[in-house]
Amino acid sequence: MNILGLDIGTTTIKGQILNQQGDVLVYDEEPTPILEKDKISYISPKKLQDTTFKVIHSLAKSVDGKIDAMCFSSFGEAFTLINDKGQPICDFILFISNLGNKEIDQLNKKIDRQAIQNIAGVNPNRMFSISKLLYLKNNQPSIYQQAKKILLVSPFIVYSLSGIAQCDYSLASRTMCFDVKNKIWSKEIIDKADLNFDLFPSLHECSEIIGKIKPDVAIQLGINPNCLILSSGHDQVMAAIGSGVYKQDMATDGTGTAECLAVTFKNIPTNQSFYDNNYCVVPYIIPHTYITYAFTSTGGGLLKWFKDKILTIESKTLITEGKDFYQHYANKKINLPTDLLILPHFDGTGTPYLDAESVGAIIGLTQSTQRDEIYFALMESTTFEIKLNISLLEKEGLKINAIIATGGGAKSDSWLQMKSDIFNQKIVTVKQSETGIYGCFILCMHALNPHLSIEALIRNDNRIKNIYIPNQNLVNLYNDKFVKYIKLYPLLKQLKGDK
């Protein structure tokens, strides 16, 4: 039994084939074909399909096409529209793109913000699909009028393989058109937005079998024609499944270019502050359980900035010596906490502020400051930003009893220990480096073997790799530093003259 899992990110499309024991048989990847124009990020549907199919074909070839099931993990919000012939008629527009503010403001005049929060589980914002859909309707009406269905990224790939238009609950929750409590499209929001309700495809659990691969596509990709296609889901949910989140009060902390903390809970918060802080409610795969996201716009991206913009020559030298820049600096021994205080808003903010205009700052530089200290201070800063979110979520009644670290940041022992000390939490890593793909594997295993419960498949202690325990002396020192950190954003906002 072979299972193909694919993680479609904004940087890379990664794929693996795993056997029924969960062992990775083969891996392949291709860069995501993103085009940036006038500060707007686009992806051509044809290029996305071609690139994804290239990875799938390469993987399938290595096992003579013997693939029993496929599942996908992808970023949310971005969508394409297909016409009555099933052809895509617009590019995917990424959520970071500065489009849709006007449309969201207009929608807020038609339907109360609190009503949207209560239905869709999100605070109205241009990041969600509805803003770009309204933008297209207003600015490219001919495209909107041709549209028959809206497809987000994973659903588009599922459609390309199976011919079935559908969406899972986790991706639907990123549209701002989804009723999270009843797991249906919200007719109230869609009607108030004056959108065509028929645009929205059927809804499914991410673990549901949608159908089989189309015969012509099976031939094109060299795949078993009986290969099953699953509904698939949002990358944060799939990573939580793949990293072992099987009950409430657990969290994943995924650190890549950005950083996202995903926390599970049972009872939907009723305080207005939950939504004011831009947290969301997303149905999770475990029954009667939800998940929310807290994120920064800069995680490992700050370290890349330091490597590429500040230590350009040294990073090139390390490469010629066959050394990894990040491991080289992460292995340095310095006194912690550092003497620097950094606001990591080098590309605006994530939650709780969602302030695109906020900027970064480094405070405490002297002539004796070493590059090693700056590197570690950058790690401290993004970790403090997540700690801020943890403290706010705890005030809303959410608890975190376990944090599982994933992504590229989970390769750094020094950063993981720092997270443990700053969060005052045990941090766990798992053996699977691609947790989103492993989430696909778990769902496929359940689909192929319905007697195996999803919870049992997720809950597997044998997958634990390392455990990091807080150093109480550093916990206390970091608590003192955090008190200073939370003052940075409002002070700098005041200095800039922002309202």
N, C-alpha and C positions, 0 to 999 in steps of 0.2 A: 504494500500500500504506500503510495507516494502522494504527498500533499504539496501544492505550490502556494506560497504566500508572497504577497507583494506589498511593499510600503512605498507609497507615492508621496514624496516630500517636495518642498519647494526648491530644494537643492539637488536631491538625488532620488532616482527611482531604484529601489533595491529589491532583489528577489532571492528567494531560497526555495529549494525542494527539500522536504524533510520526510523521513520514513515514519512508520507508525510508532517508533520509540522516541521520536522527537529529535533524532540525530540529523544534522545538516549534511545533506549529500552533495549539494552544489550551491554556489552563490554567484550572482552576477549583478551588475549595476550599470546605470547610464545616467548622465546628468539630465536634470529636468529642463526641458526646452523653454525657458522663460525669456520673454522679450520685454525690455523696459523702454518706454517711450513717454516723454513729458511727465516723468515721475509716476507713471502708471505701469503696473506690472501685469503682463498678459501671458497666457499660454494658448497656443493654437491647438484646437481639438485634434486636428489631423496629426500634428507633430507629437502631441501627447499619446495618441493611439499608436502611432508608428513606433515611438520610443518604448512604450510599454510592451507592445507586441514583440519588439526586438529582444527585450529581456526575457519574455515568456518563451519565445522560440529557442533562445540560447539555452535556457534551463531545460526545456522539454527535450531538446536534442540529446542532452547528456544522459537521459534515462529512457531513450528510445520512445518518447511520447507517452510513457506509462504514468500518467497523472490521473488520480482518482477524483480529486476535488481542488477547487481554487477559491481563495478568499483574498480580499484586499483591504488595506488600511490607507487612508489618505487624509490630507489636510481638509479643512471644512470651508464653508462660505462660498467659495468660487463655484461658478456654474457655467454651463453652456445651455443653449436652447436648440432643440431639434425641430425640423419642419415635418410636414405630413409624410415625407418620404424617408424620415429617419435620419436626415442629414443635419449635422451641426451648422448653425447659421450665425454664431457669434463666438468670439474668443472667451475663455475663462478670464475673469478679472480678479486678481488676488485681493484679499481683504485689506491689505495694507494700503491699497490705492486710495488716493484722496478724492473719491467720488461718492456721492449719495448724501452729503450733509443736508442739502436743500430738501431732498425728498423725505428724509427722516423728520426734519422740522415740520414739513407740511403734513405728514402722517400724524404727528403728535397733536395737531390741531383737530384732527378728525376722530382720534381715539385717545383716551387718557393714557398717559404713560403707565400708571399703576394698573390699568386694565391689561395692557400689553405684558407687563411684568407677571401678573397673576396667570395669564393664559400661556405665554410663550416661555416664561421662566428666565427672561433676559431683560436687561435695561436697554431701551432703544438706542441703537448706535449704528453708524454707517458701516461698521465691519460686517454686519449680517447681510445675507443674500438679498433680502427684500429691498435694501437701499439701491443696489446695483440693478435689480430688476426694474424698479421704478425709474431709475436713471435711463435705462435703455428704452423704456416705454415713452418717456418724455423727449428723449433726444434722438432716438433712432426708431421711430414708430413703425417703419416698414419691417424691421426685424421682429419687433414684438408681435405685429399682426400675423406674421408667418408662423410664429411659434406654436407648437403643439404640446411639447413637454419641456419641463426644466429638469436638468440632470446635473447633480454635483459630481465631483471628480470620480470617486469610486463607482457611483451609479452609472456614470458614462462608460467606464471600462466594462462594467457588468453588461451594459446594453450592447456595447461593441462585440462582446463575446456571445451573448445569449439572445439578443434582440428583444429583451424584456426591459421596459422602463419601470423603475421602482426606486425606492430610497429606504434606508433604515432609519430608526428612531434617532440615533445619535447624530447623524448628519442632518436630518430634518430639523433638529433642535438648533442648528446653526443658521437657519434661514430667517428666524423671527416670524415664521408663519405657522408654527407647529404648536399644538396644544399638548404640553408636556405631561399633564395629569391624565388626560384621556387617550393620549397617543394617537391623535388624529390631526389632520390639517385643520387649522382654525378658520372656519368660514367667516367668523366675525372680523378677524384681522384682514383676511384676504379681500372681503367685500368692502371694508372701510378704505382699503388701499386702492380699490377699484381695479383689481387684478382679476384675471380669468381663473376661476377655481379649477377648471379642467386642465390647466397647465401642470398641476401638481400630481405626481405619479403615485402609484399604490405604495403603502407603507408596510414595513416588515421588521421583525427583529433581525439584528445583524447576523445571527446564527442560522437563519432560515435558508433552506435550499430554494433558489429561484428557478432553476431549470438546468438544462444541459447546454454545453457549448454547441453553437450552430455547426452543422455539418461542413459548410464551406470554410468556416474559420478553423475548425479542427484540422482540415486538410492543409490550410495555409500555415498553421503553426506546428503541424506535425504532432497533434495531441489525440489521445484516446477519445473517440467521439462520444463516449458515455461519461466523460468528465463532468462532474457536477459543479455548478457555480453558486456560491453563497451570496447573500445580500451584501455583506461586507459593511465596514463602518468607519467612524471618525478615528483619526490616529491616536488621540488621547485615550479614548475608550479601549481601543485595541491594545495599546501599550499597557494599560492597567490590567486587562485580562491576561496578557502575556507575561507580566511581571509578578502575578500572583495575588492580585487584589480580589478577595473572594467574599468580603463582608464589609459592613459599615465601619467607619472610623479608621480606615486604612488609606494610604496615599502613595502615589508615585511622584517622584521628583525627577523629571526628565530634563537634562541639560544638554542642549546642542548649541546652535547659534543663539537661540533664545532659551528661556527656561520656563517650564510649566509644572506647577504642582496640581495634581488631580486628586480630590478628596471625596470619599464616598460617605453617604449619610442616608438615614431613613426618613426623617421628618423634614418636609420643606420649610425653611425658615419663613417666618411671618413678618419679621422686622423690615421696615422700609430701607434701613441701612444696608441690608444684604445686597439689594439691587443698586442702591446709590453707589456702592463700592464696586459695581460692575461684575458681580459674581453671577453665575448662571445655574440653572437647574437642568440636568440632562438625565434621561432614563438610563440606568445601568443594566447590564446583562443579568445580574442577580435580581430575582423578583422583589418588588417593593423597595428597591434601593435606587438612589440617585447619585450622581457625581457632579462636582463643580470644578471649575478651573481657575487657578490664580497664576498669573504669568508675568514675566518681565520681557521686554523687547530685546534686551541684551543679556545673554548668559555667557556662553563660550565665545560669542561674538566680540566681547570686550578683549579677551585674550588674543583673538585673531587681530583685532585692531592694534594692540600693543606690538604684536609680532610684525605685522605688515607695514605699519605707519611709523612706529617709534624705533623698533630694533630691526629695521630692514636689512642692514648689512650683516648684523650678527645672525639673523635667522637664515640668510643665504649661506653663511659660513657653516652653520650647524648642518644644513642640508648636505653640503659638499663633504662634510665629515661623516655623513651617514647617521646623524643624530636627530632625534625628534625634539623640536623646539619646546613643545608643551611638557614633555616628560623631563627635559633638561631643567626647566625652571621649577616644575612641581617638586622635583627632588632636592631643591635647595633647602638648607636648614637656616631658618631665621627665627627671631623672637616674635612670638605672637601674643596678643594682637599687634598689628602694625601700628605705627604712629600716624598713619594717613587715614583720612576719612574721605571716601569717594561716593559721589552720587552717580549711579550707573545709567543715567538717562541720556546716553550718547545717541539714542535713536528714539527719543520720546519715552513714554512709560507704558507699562501694561497696567494690570490692576494694582491698586484700586482706583487710580486716577484716570487712566486712558487719556493722558495729556500729551498730544503729539508735539506740542511746542516746548515742553520741558527740555532742558539741556543738562549735560553732565558737568561735574566739577571735581577737582582734586584739591583737597585742603590739607595743609601740613607739610608741604614740600620745603626742604632746606638744602643747603649745598652738600650735606652729608647723606641725603637720600639716595639709596642704591636701587638699581633696576629690579633686583630681586624683591625688594619691599613693595614696589609699585605693582609687580605681578600678583603678589599675595593680597595686596589691598584691593585689587580689582576683583579677585575671588571673594573676598569678604563683602564687597559692596553688593554684588548680585545676591549673595546669600542673605544679607540683611534685608534686601527688598522682598525676598520670599518669606523671611521671618515676620516682616511687617504684615504680610498677607495672612500668615498663620495666626498671628495675634488677633487680627480682625475676624477671621473665620471662627476662632474660639469664642469670641464675644457673641457670635450668632448662634452658639450652641453646638457647633461642629467640633468633634474631638478627633485627634490624630494619635492612634496608639502604635502605629507602625508606618515607617517611611521606606519605600523601596526606591533606590536611586537607579536611573537608567540613562541612556544616551552617552555621548562622548565624554561628558563630565564624570561618568561613573568609572572611567579608567584611571582617574587620578586619586591615589590614596590620600594625598595631602588635602585635596579639596573635600573628599568625603569625610575625613576626620574633622575638618573645619566646619562642615555642615552639621555634623553631630554635635560639636561644641556650641555652635551658634543657636541651633534649634533646641538644644538640650534633649535630643531624641536619639534613640538607637537607629542607625542607618544600615539597611541591608542591601546587598547587591545580589543579582542572580547570574547564573551561568550563561544564560542566553543573552548575547549582545544585542540582538535585534528583537526587542520585546514586542513591537507591533506585529512583526511577522509571526512570532511565536503565538500571539493572540489569534492570528489567522489559523494557525495549526490547531489550536485548541478547539476553535469553532468547527473546523472541518472534521476533526476526530469525533466530535459529538454528532455532527450531521451523518457521518458514515456509520457511527455506532451509537444510536439513540439511547441505548441502555446505560451509556456512560454519561453521568450528569456533568453539566458544565462546571458546577461548583467543585466537584471532585477533581476534574481535570485541571482547574485553576489552582486548587490547593494542593501543592506538591512541595513539601519541605526539602526534598532531595535536590531542588534547583538552587538553593541558597549557596552563594559563593563566598561572600565575606560579610562580617558584621563589624560595625564601628560603634564604639561605646563612648559617651561624652566624658571628657576630662573635666571634673567639677571645678578645678581651679580656673581653667580657661572659660568654662560656662559663666562663672561670675564676672570675669574680666570682660567677656563679650556682652554680657547683659548691661554693664556700665557703658560700654561703647555704643550699644544699640540705642540707649537713651539719647545720646548725642546725634546718632544717625537720623532718627525720625524727625529731628528739627531741621534737617538740611533742606528738604524740598520746600516747605513753606517759606523759609528764610530766603532761598534763592529766587523763588517765585516773586517775593516782595521786592528783592533787589532789581529784578528785571522789570518791575512795574506791571506784572501781570495781575489781572483781577482775580 
